[in-house]
């Protein structure tokens, strides 16, 4: 039976293998279960990843995740209580923990931030099938022993150019999430001064 992964939009994905000219196996994503070379399980050194922005599914070599589960729970709890964002999730990859908010929520509170139910009420239930998410605040693990993090916020460098820059000092994740998470979804978010010459 082929391995199936269902993303947050409810779409099923399957994975097929094909040999390269040198005999190595490569893996591909498909939404059809009709291919003859679909795999029944994911190879040990591979992983399925659902990209946070648009729920696109990829199969790739495993990437280490350095973030602990209790740290994720801490940030989710703080953002839920302290920020003005009403529809978000936390995504981790390697040394980064990023807060992703829906397209109907705004980092700087430019417009009212809608909950998922409010978005569905305005735009219909089908909205979940094409909803996109963006990140403006993330935390980078800088010391695995002390579990110190550096908060970073997005900075606009032009019409289509954005980059993340550090804000504040390194510290414990809980403290940083409270310090900067309270501004997310509010006008004060873009008043947090970035460190533009981080050396």
MARVO-681950 format. One record per residue: x negated, y, z of N, C-alpha, C in turn. Coordinates in steps of 0.1 Angstrom, whole numbers, plus 5000, padded with zeros to 4 digits. Atoms other than C-alpha are relative to their C-alpha. Last residue first. Example, Ala and Ser with C-alpha at 12.3 -4.5 7.8 and 13.67 -1.06 7.14 Angstrom:
residues 2
<rec n_x="5009" n_y="4989" n_z="5000" ca_x="4863" ca_y="4989" ca_z="5071" c_x="5008" c_y="5011" c_z="5008"/>
<rec n_x="4991" n_y="4988" n_z="5000" ca_x="4877" ca_y="4955" ca_z="5078" c_x="4991" c_y="5012" c_z="5000"/>
This chain:
residues 199
<rec n_x="5013" n_y="5005" n_z="5003" ca_x="4714" ca_y="5412" ca_z="5138" c_x="4996" c_y="4989" c_z="5010"/>
<rec n_x="5003" n_y="5011" n_z="4991" ca_x="4750" ca_y="5422" ca_z="5136" c_x="4987" c_y="4994" c_z="4996"/>
<rec n_x="5014" n_y="5004" n_z="5003" ca_x="4751" ca_y="5455" ca_z="5117" c_x="4996" c_y="4990" c_z="5010"/>
<rec n_x="5003" n_y="5001" n_z="5014" ca_x="4788" ca_y="5461" ca_z="5114" c_x="4986" c_y="4996" c_z="4996"/>
<rec n_x="5014" n_y="4998" n_z="4999" ca_x="4798" ca_y="5454" ca_z="5150" c_x="4995" c_y="4997" c_z="4985"/>
<rec n_x="5009" n_y="5011" n_z="5004" ca_x="4835" ca_y="5458" ca_z="5146" c_x="4986" c_y="5004" c_z="5001"/>
<rec n_x="5012" n_y="4996" n_z="5009" ca_x="4854" ca_y="5485" ca_z="5166" c_x="4992" c_y="4987" c_z="4997"/>
<rec n_x="5011" n_y="5007" n_z="4993" ca_x="4889" ca_y="5473" ca_z="5178" c_x="4987" c_y="5002" c_z="4991"/>
<rec n_x="5008" n_y="4990" n_z="4992" ca_x="4911" ca_y="5500" ca_z="5164" c_x="4989" c_y="4993" c_z="5007"/>
<rec n_x="5010" n_y="4994" n_z="5009" ca_x="4924" ca_y="5476" ca_z="5137" c_x="4992" c_y="5012" c_z="5006"/>
<rec n_x="5010" n_y="5010" n_z="5005" ca_x="4942" ca_y="5456" ca_z="5163" c_x="4989" c_y="5006" c_z="4992"/>
<rec n_x="5013" n_y="4999" n_z="4994" ca_x="4957" ca_y="5486" ca_z="5181" c_x="4990" c_y="4990" c_z="4995"/>
<rec n_x="5007" n_y="4990" n_z="5007" ca_x="4987" ca_y="5487" ca_z="5157" c_x="4985" c_y="5001" c_z="5005"/>
<rec n_x="4997" n_y="4987" n_z="4995" ca_x="4999" ca_y="5454" ca_z="5170" c_x="4991" c_y="5010" c_z="4993"/>
<rec n_x="4987" n_y="4997" n_z="5003" ca_x="5001" ca_y="5419" ca_z="5156" c_x="5005" c_y="5014" c_z="5005"/>
<rec n_x="4995" n_y="5006" n_z="5013" ca_x="4970" ca_y="5408" ca_z="5173" c_x="5014" c_y="5002" c_z="4998"/>
<rec n_x="4998" n_y="4990" n_z="5011" ca_x="4960" ca_y="5433" ca_z="5200" c_x="5006" c_y="4994" c_z="4987"/>
<rec n_x="4989" n_y="4992" n_z="4996" ca_x="4965" ca_y="5409" ca_z="5230" c_x="5003" c_y="5011" c_z="4990"/>
<rec n_x="4987" n_y="5005" n_z="5005" ca_x="4944" ca_y="5384" ca_z="5212" c_x="5011" c_y="5009" c_z="5004"/>
<rec n_x="4997" n_y="4995" n_z="5014" ca_x="4913" ca_y="5406" ca_z="5216" c_x="5013" c_y="4994" c_z="4995"/>
<rec n_x="5004" n_y="4986" n_z="5003" ca_x="4907" ca_y="5406" ca_z="5254" c_x="5004" c_y="5004" c_z="4986"/>
<rec n_x="4992" n_y="4991" n_z="4993" ca_x="4928" ca_y="5375" ca_z="5262" c_x="4996" c_y="5015" c_z="4996"/>
<rec n_x="4986" n_y="5002" n_z="5006" ca_x="4912" ca_y="5353" ca_z="5235" c_x="5009" c_y="5010" c_z="5007"/>
<rec n_x="4999" n_y="4993" n_z="5013" ca_x="4878" ca_y="5367" ca_z="5246" c_x="5014" c_y="4999" c_z="4993"/>
<rec n_x="5001" n_y="4985" n_z="4998" ca_x="4883" ca_y="5358" ca_z="5282" c_x="5001" c_y="5007" c_z="4987"/>
<rec n_x="4988" n_y="4995" n_z="4994" ca_x="4896" ca_y="5323" ca_z="5274" c_x="5000" c_y="5015" c_z="5002"/>
<rec n_x="4990" n_y="5000" n_z="5010" ca_x="4867" ca_y="5316" ca_z="5250" c_x="5013" c_y="5006" c_z="5006"/>
<rec n_x="4992" n_y="5011" n_z="4999" ca_x="4840" ca_y="5325" ca_z="5275" c_x="5012" c_y="5001" c_z="4991"/>
<rec n_x="4995" n_y="5004" n_z="4987" ca_x="4816" ca_y="5351" ca_z="5264" c_x="5009" c_y="4988" c_z="4999"/>
<rec n_x="4997" n_y="5015" n_z="4998" ca_x="4798" ca_y="5368" ca_z="5236" c_x="5005" c_y="4998" c_z="5014"/>
<rec n_x="5012" n_y="5008" n_z="4996" ca_x="4801" ca_y="5406" ca_z="5235" c_x="5004" c_y="4985" c_z="4999"/>
<rec n_x="5003" n_y="5002" n_z="4986" ca_x="4826" ca_y="5428" ca_z="5216" c_x="4988" c_y="4991" c_z="5002"/>
<rec n_x="4994" n_y="4989" n_z="4992" ca_x="4837" ca_y="5424" ca_z="5180" c_x="4997" c_y="4996" c_z="5015"/>
<rec n_x="4998" n_y="5002" n_z="4986" ca_x="4818" ca_y="5404" ca_z="5154" c_x="5006" c_y="5012" c_z="5007"/>
<rec n_x="5011" n_y="4994" n_z="4993" ca_x="4825" ca_y="5410" ca_z="5117" c_x="5002" c_y="4997" c_z="5015"/>
<rec n_x="4999" n_y="5000" n_z="4985" ca_x="4846" ca_y="5390" ca_z="5093" c_x="4988" c_y="5006" c_z="5006"/>
<rec n_x="5011" n_y="5008" n_z="4994" ca_x="4848" ca_y="5399" ca_z="5056" c_x="5003" c_y="5001" c_z="5015"/>
<rec n_x="4999" n_y="5000" n_z="4985" ca_x="4874" ca_y="5412" ca_z="5032" c_x="4989" c_y="4991" c_z="5005"/>
<rec n_x="5012" n_y="5006" n_z="4992" ca_x="4872" ca_y="5422" ca_z="4996" c_x="5002" c_y="5002" c_z="5015"/>
<rec n_x="4999" n_y="5014" n_z="5000" ca_x="4902" ca_y="5427" ca_z="4973" c_x="4989" c_y="4993" c_z="5008"/>
<rec n_x="4986" n_y="5004" n_z="5004" ca_x="4909" ca_y="5464" ca_z="4976" c_x="5002" c_y="4985" c_z="5002"/>
<rec n_x="4996" n_y="4995" n_z="5013" ca_x="4876" ca_y="5472" ca_z="4994" c_x="5014" c_y="4994" c_z="4997"/>
<rec n_x="5011" n_y="4994" n_z="5007" ca_x="4856" ca_y="5462" ca_z="5024" c_x="5003" c_y="5006" c_z="4987"/>
<rec n_x="4998" n_y="4998" n_z="5014" ca_x="4885" ca_y="5453" ca_z="5047" c_x="4988" c_y="5008" c_z="4994"/>
<rec n_x="5002" n_y="4986" n_z="5004" ca_x="4874" ca_y="5441" ca_z="5080" c_x="5001" c_y="5001" c_z="4985"/>
<rec n_x="5002" n_y="4997" n_z="5014" ca_x="4885" ca_y="5408" ca_z="5096" c_x="4999" c_y="5015" c_z="4998"/>
<rec n_x="4987" n_y="4996" n_z="5006" ca_x="4879" ca_y="5402" ca_z="5133" c_x="4997" c_y="5004" c_z="4985"/>
<rec n_x="5003" n_y="4993" n_z="5012" ca_x="4852" ca_y="5382" ca_z="5151" c_x="5014" c_y="5004" c_z="4994"/>
<rec n_x="4987" n_y="4997" n_z="5008" ca_x="4851" ca_y="5369" ca_z="5186" c_x="4996" c_y="5008" c_z="4988"/>
<rec n_x="5000" n_y="4987" n_z="5005" ca_x="4818" ca_y="5353" ca_z="5197" c_x="5013" c_y="5003" c_z="4992"/>
<rec n_x="4995" n_y="4997" n_z="5013" ca_x="4819" ca_y="5322" ca_z="5218" c_x="4998" c_y="5015" c_z="4997"/>
<rec n_x="4998" n_y="4986" n_z="5003" ca_x="4801" ca_y="5308" ca_z="5248" c_x="5004" c_y="5001" c_z="4985"/>
<rec n_x="4987" n_y="4998" n_z="5007" ca_x="4806" ca_y="5271" ca_z="5255" c_x="5003" c_y="5015" c_z="4999"/>
<rec n_x="4992" n_y="4991" n_z="4992" ca_x="4776" ca_y="5272" ca_z="5279" c_x="5014" c_y="5002" c_z="4995"/>
<rec n_x="5002" n_y="5003" n_z="4985" ca_x="4761" ca_y="5241" ca_z="5264" c_x="5008" c_y="5009" c_z="5009"/>
<rec n_x="4993" n_y="5012" n_z="4997" ca_x="4774" ca_y="5244" ca_z="5228" c_x="4999" c_y="4996" c_z="5015"/>
<rec n_x="5009" n_y="5008" n_z="4991" ca_x="4763" ca_y="5280" ca_z="5224" c_x="5008" c_y="4988" c_z="5005"/>
<rec n_x="5014" n_y="4997" n_z="5002" ca_x="4775" ca_y="5302" ca_z="5196" c_x="4991" c_y="4992" c_z="5009"/>
<rec n_x="5008" n_y="5006" n_z="4990" ca_x="4810" ca_y="5289" ca_z="5190" c_x="4986" c_y="5003" c_z="4998"/>
<rec n_x="5011" n_y="5008" n_z="5005" ca_x="4828" ca_y="5313" ca_z="5166" c_x="4992" c_y="4995" c_z="5012"/>
<rec n_x="5010" n_y="5002" n_z="4989" ca_x="4862" ca_y="5327" ca_z="5175" c_x="4989" c_y="4990" c_z="4995"/>
<rec n_x="5006" n_y="5013" n_z="4998" ca_x="4886" ca_y="5340" ca_z="5148" c_x="4990" c_y="5001" c_z="5011"/>
<rec n_x="5007" n_y="5001" n_z="4987" ca_x="4910" ca_y="5369" ca_z="5142" c_x="4995" c_y="4986" c_z="5001"/>
<rec n_x="5007" n_y="4987" n_z="4998" ca_x="4924" ca_y="5381" ca_z="5109" c_x="4992" c_y="5000" c_z="5012"/>
<rec n_x="5007" n_y="4998" n_z="4987" ca_x="4936" ca_y="5348" ca_z="5095" c_x="4993" c_y="5014" c_z="5000"/>
<rec n_x="5012" n_y="4992" n_z="5001" ca_x="4963" ca_y="5344" ca_z="5068" c_x="4993" c_y="5000" c_z="5014"/>
<rec n_x="5005" n_y="4996" n_z="4987" ca_x="4991" ca_y="5319" ca_z="5062" c_x="4987" c_y="5007" c_z="4998"/>
<rec n_x="5014" n_y="4999" n_z="4999" ca_x="5013" ca_y="5312" ca_z="5031" c_x="4996" c_y="5006" c_z="5014"/>
<rec n_x="5005" n_y="4991" n_z="4990" ca_x="5049" ca_y="5300" ca_z="5030" c_x="4984" c_y="5000" c_z="5001"/>
<rec n_x="5011" n_y="4992" n_z="5007" ca_x="5057" ca_y="5281" ca_z="4998" c_x="4994" c_y="5011" c_z="5009"/>
<rec n_x="5007" n_y="5008" n_z="5010" ca_x="5078" ca_y="5251" ca_z="5011" c_x="4989" c_y="5009" c_z="4992"/>
<rec n_x="5011" n_y="5008" n_z="4994" ca_x="5087" ca_y="5268" ca_z="5043" c_x="4992" c_y="4993" c_z="4990"/>
<rec n_x="5012" n_y="4991" n_z="4998" ca_x="5107" ca_y="5295" ca_z="5024" c_x="4988" c_y="4992" c_z="5005"/>
<rec n_x="5010" n_y="5003" n_z="5009" ca_x="5131" ca_y="5268" ca_z="5013" c_x="4987" c_y="5007" c_z="5001"/>
<rec n_x="5009" n_y="5011" n_z="4995" ca_x="5151" ca_y="5273" ca_z="5044" c_x="4989" c_y="4996" c_z="4991"/>
<rec n_x="4995" n_y="5014" n_z="5003" ca_x="5164" ca_y="5306" ca_z="5032" c_x="4990" c_y="4990" c_z="5005"/>
<rec n_x="5004" n_y="5004" n_z="5013" ca_x="5148" ca_y="5341" ca_z="5029" c_x="5005" c_y="4986" c_z="4996"/>
<rec n_x="5001" n_y="4990" n_z="5011" ca_x="5162" ca_y="5361" ca_z="5057" c_x="4998" c_y="4995" c_z="4986"/>
<rec n_x="4987" n_y="4994" n_z="5000" ca_x="5173" ca_y="5333" ca_z="5081" c_x="5001" c_y="5011" c_z="4988"/>
<rec n_x="4991" n_y="5009" n_z="5007" ca_x="5143" ca_y="5312" ca_z="5072" c_x="5014" c_y="5007" c_z="4999"/>
<rec n_x="5004" n_y="5001" n_z="5014" ca_x="5120" ca_y="5341" ca_z="5081" c_x="5010" c_y="4992" c_z="4992"/>
<rec n_x="4996" n_y="4987" n_z="5006" ca_x="5139" ca_y="5347" ca_z="5114" c_x="4997" c_y="5000" c_z="4985"/>
<rec n_x="4985" n_y="5000" n_z="5001" ca_x="5136" ca_y="5310" ca_z="5123" c_x="5005" c_y="5013" c_z="4993"/>
<rec n_x="4997" n_y="5010" n_z="5011" ca_x="5098" ca_y="5310" ca_z="5116" c_x="5016" c_y="5000" c_z="4997"/>
<rec n_x="5001" n_y="5014" n_z="4996" ca_x="5095" ca_y="5341" ca_z="5138" c_x="5003" c_y="4992" c_z="4988"/>
<rec n_x="4989" n_y="5009" n_z="4999" ca_x="5091" ca_y="5375" ca_z="5121" c_x="4996" c_y="4986" c_z="5005"/>
<rec n_x="5005" n_y="5014" n_z="5001" ca_x="5066" ca_y="5402" ca_z="5129" c_x="5011" c_y="4990" c_z="5002"/>
<rec n_x="4996" n_y="5010" n_z="4989" ca_x="5081" ca_y="5436" ca_z="5122" c_x="4995" c_y="4986" c_z="4997"/>
<rec n_x="4986" n_y="5002" n_z="5001" ca_x="5059" ca_y="5457" ca_z="5098" c_x="5005" c_y="4990" c_z="5011"/>
<rec n_x="4995" n_y="4990" n_z="5010" ca_x="5025" ca_y="5472" ca_z="5099" c_x="5015" c_y="4999" c_z="4998"/>
<rec n_x="4986" n_y="4997" n_z="4997" ca_x="5018" ca_y="5453" ca_z="5132" c_x="5006" c_y="5010" c_z="4990"/>
<rec n_x="4999" n_y="4986" n_z="4994" ca_x="4981" ca_y="5454" ca_z="5127" c_x="5014" c_y="5005" c_z="5002"/>
<rec n_x="5010" n_y="4999" n_z="4990" ca_x="4976" ca_y="5416" ca_z="5121" c_x="5001" c_y="5014" c_z="5007"/>
<rec n_x="5010" n_y="4990" n_z="5004" ca_x="5009" ca_y="5414" ca_z="5103" c_x="4990" c_y="5003" c_z="5011"/>
<rec n_x="5006" n_y="4994" n_z="4988" ca_x="5034" ca_y="5386" ca_z="5105" c_x="4988" c_y="5008" c_z="4995"/>
<rec n_x="4990" n_y="4991" n_z="4994" ca_x="5057" ca_y="5376" ca_z="5076" c_x="4996" c_y="5005" c_z="5013"/>
<rec n_x="4999" n_y="4988" n_z="5009" ca_x="5028" ca_y="5361" ca_z="5056" c_x="5010" c_y="5010" c_z="5005"/>
<rec n_x="4992" n_y="5001" n_z="5012" ca_x="5024" ca_y="5336" ca_z="5085" c_x="5000" c_y="5013" c_z="4992"/>
<rec n_x="4987" n_y="4995" n_z="4998" ca_x="4996" ca_y="5339" ca_z="5111" c_x="5007" c_y="5000" c_z="4986"/>
<rec n_x="4993" n_y="4997" n_z="5013" ca_x="4964" ca_y="5319" ca_z="5112" c_x="5014" c_y="5004" c_z="5003"/>
<rec n_x="4986" n_y="4998" n_z="4998" ca_x="4942" ca_y="5321" ca_z="5144" c_x="5006" c_y="5004" c_z="4986"/>
<rec n_x="4993" n_y="4988" n_z="5006" ca_x="4908" ca_y="5307" ca_z="5137" c_x="5015" c_y="5000" c_z="5003"/>
<rec n_x="4986" n_y="5002" n_z="4996" ca_x="4885" ca_y="5284" ca_z="5158" c_x="5007" c_y="5013" c_z="4995"/>
<rec n_x="4990" n_y="4989" n_z="5001" ca_x="4851" ca_y="5282" ca_z="5141" c_x="5014" c_y="4995" c_z="5005"/>
<rec n_x="5001" n_y="4992" n_z="4988" ca_x="4821" ca_y="5260" ca_z="5149" c_x="5010" c_y="5011" c_z="5001"/>
<rec n_x="5014" n_y="4998" n_z="4996" ca_x="4829" ca_y="5232" ca_z="5124" c_x="5000" c_y="5008" c_z="5013"/>
<rec n_x="5009" n_y="5006" n_z="5009" ca_x="4865" ca_y="5237" ca_z="5114" c_x="4986" c_y="5003" c_z="5004"/>
<rec n_x="5014" n_y="5001" n_z="4996" ca_x="4894" ca_y="5246" ca_z="5136" c_x="4992" c_y="4993" c_z="4989"/>
<rec n_x="5007" n_y="5010" n_z="5009" ca_x="4928" ca_y="5259" ca_z="5127" c_x="4986" c_y="5000" c_z="5004"/>
<rec n_x="5014" n_y="4999" n_z="4999" ca_x="4952" ca_y="5276" ca_z="5152" c_x="4993" c_y="4989" c_z="4992"/>
<rec n_x="5006" n_y="5013" n_z="4996" ca_x="4988" ca_y="5281" ca_z="5143" c_x="4985" c_y="5003" c_z="5001"/>
<rec n_x="5015" n_y="5002" n_z="5002" ca_x="5010" ca_y="5312" ca_z="5139" c_x="4996" c_y="4986" c_z="5004"/>
<rec n_x="5001" n_y="5013" n_z="5007" ca_x="5046" ca_y="5325" ca_z="5138" c_x="4985" c_y="4998" c_z="4996"/>
<rec n_x="4989" n_y="5009" n_z="4997" ca_x="5056" ca_y="5353" ca_z="5162" c_x="5000" c_y="4987" c_z="4992"/>
<rec n_x="4998" n_y="5009" n_z="5011" ca_x="5025" ca_y="5375" ca_z="5164" c_x="5011" c_y="4989" c_z="5004"/>
<rec n_x="4986" n_y="4997" n_z="5006" ca_x="5029" ca_y="5402" ca_z="5190" c_x="5003" c_y="4992" c_z="4988"/>
<rec n_x="4999" n_y="4993" n_z="5013" ca_x="5000" ca_y="5388" ca_z="5210" c_x="5014" c_y="5004" c_z="4997"/>
<rec n_x="5006" n_y="4986" n_z="5000" ca_x="4997" ca_y="5381" ca_z="5248" c_x="5002" c_y="5007" c_z="4987"/>
<rec n_x="4995" n_y="4992" n_z="4989" ca_x="5019" ca_y="5350" ca_z="5255" c_x="4996" c_y="5015" c_z="4998"/>
<rec n_x="4985" n_y="5000" n_z="4999" ca_x="5017" ca_y="5330" ca_z="5223" c_x="5005" c_y="5010" c_z="5010"/>
<rec n_x="4995" n_y="4993" n_z="5012" ca_x="4981" ca_y="5341" ca_z="5216" c_x="5016" c_y="5000" c_z="5001"/>
<rec n_x="5003" n_y="4986" n_z="4998" ca_x="4971" ca_y="5330" ca_z="5252" c_x="5006" c_y="5008" c_z="4988"/>
<rec n_x="4992" n_y="4995" n_z="4988" ca_x="4988" ca_y="5296" ca_z="5250" c_x="4998" c_y="5015" c_z="5001"/>
<rec n_x="4986" n_y="5000" n_z="5004" ca_x="4974" ca_y="5288" ca_z="5215" c_x="5009" c_y="5006" c_z="5011"/>
<rec n_x="4998" n_y="4989" n_z="5009" ca_x="4939" ca_y="5299" ca_z="5226" c_x="5015" c_y="5001" c_z="4996"/>
<rec n_x="5001" n_y="4987" n_z="4992" ca_x="4940" ca_y="5277" ca_z="5257" c_x="5003" c_y="5011" c_z="4990"/>
<rec n_x="4987" n_y="4998" n_z="4992" ca_x="4954" ca_y="5247" ca_z="5237" c_x="4999" c_y="5013" c_z="5008"/>
<rec n_x="4990" n_y="4997" n_z="5009" ca_x="4925" ca_y="5250" ca_z="5212" c_x="5013" c_y="5003" c_z="5007"/>
<rec n_x="5003" n_y="4986" n_z="5004" ca_x="4900" ca_y="5251" ca_z="5240" c_x="5011" c_y="5005" c_z="4990"/>
<rec n_x="4995" n_y="4991" n_z="4990" ca_x="4916" ca_y="5220" ca_z="5255" c_x="4997" c_y="5015" c_z="4997"/>
<rec n_x="4985" n_y="4999" n_z="5001" ca_x="4911" ca_y="5202" ca_z="5222" c_x="5005" c_y="5009" c_z="5011"/>
<rec n_x="4993" n_y="5010" n_z="4992" ca_x="4874" ca_y="5209" ca_z="5221" c_x="5015" c_y="5003" c_z="5000"/>
<rec n_x="4990" n_y="4994" n_z="4991" ca_x="4858" ca_y="5228" ca_z="5192" c_x="5007" c_y="4989" c_z="5008"/>
<rec n_x="5006" n_y="4998" n_z="4987" ca_x="4827" ca_y="5214" ca_z="5176" c_x="5009" c_y="5006" c_z="5011"/>
<rec n_x="4992" n_y="4991" n_z="4993" ca_x="4844" ca_y="5198" ca_z="5146" c_x="4994" c_y="5002" c_z="5014"/>
<rec n_x="4999" n_y="5001" n_z="4986" ca_x="4819" ca_y="5181" ca_z="5123" c_x="5009" c_y="5011" c_z="5006"/>
<rec n_x="5006" n_y="4989" n_z="4994" ca_x="4828" ca_y="5180" ca_z="5086" c_x="5001" c_y="4999" c_z="5015"/>
<rec n_x="4997" n_y="4996" n_z="4986" ca_x="4836" ca_y="5147" ca_z="5070" c_x="4992" c_y="5012" c_z="5004"/>
<rec n_x="5009" n_y="5006" n_z="4991" ca_x="4830" ca_y="5145" ca_z="5032" c_x="5004" c_y="5006" c_z="5014"/>
<rec n_x="5014" n_y="4995" n_z="5000" ca_x="4861" ca_y="5156" ca_z="5014" c_x="4991" c_y="4993" c_z="5010"/>
<rec n_x="5007" n_y="5011" n_z="4994" ca_x="4897" ca_y="5148" ca_z="5004" c_x="4985" c_y="5004" c_z="4999"/>
<rec n_x="5012" n_y="5004" n_z="5006" ca_x="4918" ca_y="5179" ca_z="4998" c_x="4994" c_y="4988" c_z="5007"/>
<rec n_x="5007" n_y="5011" n_z="4994" ca_x="4953" ca_y="5190" ca_z="5005" c_x="4988" c_y="4996" c_z="4992"/>
<rec n_x="5006" n_y="5008" n_z="5010" ca_x="4967" ca_y="5225" ca_z="4998" c_x="4992" c_y="4988" c_z="5006"/>
<rec n_x="4997" n_y="5014" n_z="4998" ca_x="4987" ca_y="5237" ca_z="5027" c_x="4995" c_y="4991" c_z="4989"/>
<rec n_x="4989" n_y="5004" n_z="5009" ca_x="4986" ca_y="5273" ca_z="5014" c_x="5004" c_y="4985" c_z="5001"/>
<rec n_x="4993" n_y="4989" n_z="5007" ca_x="4963" ca_y="5292" ca_z="5038" c_x="5012" c_y="4996" c_z="4993"/>
<rec n_x="4990" n_y="4992" n_z="4992" ca_x="4955" ca_y="5265" ca_z="5063" c_x="5007" c_y="5011" c_z="4992"/>
<rec n_x="5005" n_y="4986" n_z="4999" ca_x="4939" ca_y="5240" ca_z="5040" c_x="5010" c_y="5009" c_z="5006"/>
<rec n_x="4989" n_y="4991" n_z="5005" ca_x="4951" ca_y="5205" ca_z="5048" c_x="4995" c_y="5014" c_z="5002"/>
<rec n_x="4999" n_y="4987" n_z="4994" ca_x="4920" ca_y="5183" ca_z="5052" c_x="5012" c_y="5007" c_z="4993"/>
<rec n_x="4989" n_y="4993" n_z="5007" ca_x="4918" ca_y="5145" ca_z="5046" c_x="5001" c_y="5014" c_z="5007"/>
<rec n_x="4988" n_y="4996" n_z="4992" ca_x="4885" ca_y="5130" ca_z="5058" c_x="5010" c_y="5007" c_z="4990"/>
<rec n_x="4992" n_y="4990" n_z="5006" ca_x="4855" ca_y="5111" ca_z="5043" c_x="5012" c_y="5004" c_z="5010"/>
<rec n_x="5008" n_y="4988" n_z="5000" ca_x="4826" ca_y="5092" ca_z="5059" c_x="5008" c_y="5012" c_z="4993"/>
<rec n_x="5005" n_y="4995" n_z="4986" ca_x="4847" ca_y="5063" ca_z="5070" c_x="4994" c_y="5013" c_z="5000"/>
<rec n_x="5014" n_y="5004" n_z="4997" ca_x="4865" ca_y="5059" ca_z="5036" c_x="4995" c_y="5006" c_z="5013"/>
<rec n_x="5010" n_y="4989" n_z="5002" ca_x="4903" ca_y="5068" ca_z="5038" c_x="4986" c_y="4994" c_z="5004"/>
<rec n_x="5005" n_y="4994" n_z="4987" ca_x="4926" ca_y="5038" ca_z="5035" c_x="4989" c_y="5010" c_z="4996"/>
<rec n_x="4991" n_y="5003" n_z="4989" ca_x="4948" ca_y="5022" ca_z="5008" c_x="4996" c_y="5005" c_z="5014"/>
<rec n_x="5007" n_y="5007" n_z="4989" ca_x="4931" ca_y="5038" ca_z="4978" c_x="5010" c_y="4998" c_z="5012"/>
<rec n_x="4998" n_y="4993" n_z="4987" ca_x="4950" ca_y="5045" ca_z="4946" c_x="4994" c_y="4993" c_z="5012"/>
<rec n_x="5012" n_y="5000" n_z="4992" ca_x="4934" ca_y="5030" ca_z="4915" c_x="5002" c_y="5008" c_z="5013"/>
<rec n_x="5004" n_y="5013" n_z="4996" ca_x="4965" ca_y="5020" ca_z="4896" c_x="4989" c_y="4999" c_z="5010"/>
<rec n_x="5014" n_y="5003" n_z="5005" ca_x="4980" ca_y="5055" ca_z="4895" c_x="4997" c_y="4986" c_z="5005"/>
<rec n_x="5000" n_y="5009" n_z="5012" ca_x="5018" ca_y="5056" ca_z="4900" c_x="4986" c_y="4996" c_z="4995"/>
<rec n_x="5003" n_y="5014" n_z="4995" ca_x="5020" ca_y="5071" ca_z="4935" c_x="4999" c_y="4990" c_z="4989"/>
<rec n_x="4993" n_y="5012" n_z="5006" ca_x="5019" ca_y="5106" ca_z="4921" c_x="4995" c_y="4987" c_z="5006"/>
<rec n_x="4987" n_y="5001" n_z="4994" ca_x="5010" ca_y="5137" ca_z="4941" c_x="5008" c_y="4989" c_z="4994"/>
<rec n_x="4989" n_y="5000" n_z="5009" ca_x="4973" ca_y="5133" ca_z="4934" c_x="5013" c_y="5000" c_z="5007"/>
<rec n_x="4986" n_y="4999" n_z="4994" ca_x="4941" ca_y="5139" ca_z="4952" c_x="5010" c_y="5001" c_z="4989"/>
<rec n_x="4991" n_y="4989" n_z="5005" ca_x="4908" ca_y="5127" ca_z="4939" c_x="5013" c_y="5000" c_z="5007"/>
<rec n_x="4986" n_y="5001" n_z="4996" ca_x="4879" ca_y="5106" ca_z="4952" c_x="5008" c_y="5012" c_z="4996"/>
<rec n_x="4995" n_y="4987" n_z="4997" ca_x="4845" ca_y="5099" ca_z="4937" c_x="5015" c_y="4999" c_z="5003"/>
<rec n_x="4986" n_y="4998" n_z="5000" ca_x="4827" ca_y="5066" ca_z="4938" c_x="5003" c_y="5014" c_z="5003"/>
<rec n_x="4995" n_y="4996" n_z="4987" ca_x="4791" ca_y="5062" ca_z="4927" c_x="5015" c_y="5003" c_z="4999"/>
<rec n_x="4994" n_y="5011" n_z="4992" ca_x="4783" ca_y="5041" ca_z="4897" c_x="5005" c_y="5004" c_z="5014"/>
<rec n_x="5010" n_y="5006" n_z="4993" ca_x="4759" ca_y="5065" ca_z="4880" c_x="5005" c_y="4989" c_z="5010"/>
<rec n_x="5009" n_y="5007" n_z="5010" ca_x="4784" ca_y="5074" ca_z="4853" c_x="4989" c_y="4993" c_z="5008"/>
<rec n_x="5007" n_y="4991" n_z="5008" ca_x="4809" ca_y="5082" ca_z="4881" c_x="4991" c_y="4992" c_z="4991"/>
<rec n_x="5014" n_y="5001" n_z="5000" ca_x="4834" ca_y="5057" ca_z="4894" c_x="4993" c_y="5010" c_z="4991"/>
<rec n_x="5006" n_y="5002" n_z="5013" ca_x="4869" ca_y="5067" ca_z="4902" c_x="4985" c_y="4999" c_z="5000"/>
<rec n_x="5014" n_y="5001" n_z="5001" ca_x="4890" ca_y="5066" ca_z="4934" c_x="4996" c_y="4997" c_z="4985"/>
<rec n_x="5005" n_y="5010" n_z="5009" ca_x="4925" ca_y="5077" ca_z="4940" c_x="4985" c_y="5001" c_z="4999"/>
<rec n_x="5014" n_y="4998" n_z="5003" ca_x="4942" ca_y="5095" ca_z="4968" c_x="4995" c_y="4989" c_z="4991"/>
<rec n_x="5006" n_y="5013" n_z="5000" ca_x="4979" ca_y="5101" ca_z="4975" c_x="4985" c_y="5002" c_z="4995"/>
<rec n_x="5012" n_y="5000" n_z="5007" ca_x="4998" ca_y="5132" ca_z="4986" c_x="4993" c_y="4986" c_z="5001"/>
<rec n_x="5008" n_y="5012" n_z="4998" ca_x="5034" ca_y="5135" ca_z="4997" c_x="4988" c_y="5001" c_z="4991"/>
<rec n_x="5004" n_y="5007" n_z="5012" ca_x="5049" ca_y="5170" ca_z="4999" c_x="4991" c_y="4989" c_z="5003"/>
<rec n_x="4992" n_y="5013" n_z="5003" ca_x="5068" ca_y="5180" ca_z="5030" c_x="4996" c_y="4993" c_z="4988"/>
<rec n_x="4989" n_y="4997" n_z="5009" ca_x="5055" ca_y="5216" ca_z="5030" c_x="5009" c_y="4988" c_z="4997"/>
<rec n_x="4990" n_y="4993" n_z="4993" ca_x="5034" ca_y="5208" ca_z="5061" c_x="5012" c_y="5005" c_z="4991"/>
<rec n_x="5004" n_y="4987" n_z="4995" ca_x="5015" ca_y="5182" ca_z="5042" c_x="5012" c_y="5007" c_z="5007"/>
<rec n_x="4990" n_y="4990" n_z="5002" ca_x="5024" ca_y="5145" ca_z="5039" c_x="4996" c_y="5013" c_z="5006"/>
<rec n_x="5000" n_y="4989" n_z="4991" ca_x="4995" ca_y="5121" ca_z="5035" c_x="5010" c_y="5010" c_z="4997"/>
<rec n_x="4992" n_y="4988" n_z="5003" ca_x="4999" ca_y="5088" ca_z="5019" c_x="4998" c_y="5010" c_z="5011"/>
<rec n_x="5000" n_y="4991" n_z="4989" ca_x="4975" ca_y="5058" ca_z="5018" c_x="5007" c_y="5013" c_z="4995"/>
<rec n_x="5009" n_y="4988" n_z="5001" ca_x="4985" ca_y="5034" ca_z="4990" c_x="5001" c_y="5009" c_z="5013"/>
<rec n_x="4992" n_y="4988" n_z="5000" ca_x="5000" ca_y="5000" ca_z="5000" c_x="4991" c_y="5012" c_z="5000"/>
